[in-house]
């Protein structure tokens, strides 16, 4: 796998965790519904949410400074879990699908880093052709899911407007919207070159 694909995916994922982490530190009121699903009352959720946000920020730093397969596995499980919470807390199914920008990068990184030890540094490696093809299929599916989210929800400028610091971090969290297709294109080009196309 080219180092560029790894960097794009890790940066995209780190932005996701950083954005969510900062928003959680502010005790974002709409996210209290996620805690309520587990019977956690608002007072306790207001204490727990900043702790979750701090953990997300630690993960964001580690993704850039010391990536490893165990971290990718955690990121994949956490992003899938939080995406599933959205429809369960009263959102729509498209809320899960459109979050492919969050859960696809760690899954692709798991595919592309082969089978080194779980805690060993997981930089670019030489994945098998099958793993590369699966990663490309996953990223293509995620790109389509992101597009479906835009088609259903619209791409209104209001959702991308910056009115305060919190909006900046919400925008950073959406880096996967660009990162997933960019990683897909980079991987396709690298694979074509490797195959002599």
Secondary structure, DSSP 8 states (H G I E B T S, - for coil): --HHHHHHHHHHHHHHHHHHHHHHHTT-GGGHHHHHTTT--HHHHHHHHHHHHHHHHHHHHHHHHS-BHHHHHHHHHHHHHHHHHHHHTT--HHHHHTTHHHHHHHHHHHHHTTT--TTSB-------HHHHHHHHHHHHHHHHHHHHHHHHH---GGGG---SHHHHHHHHHTTHHHHHHHHHHHHHHHHHHHTT-
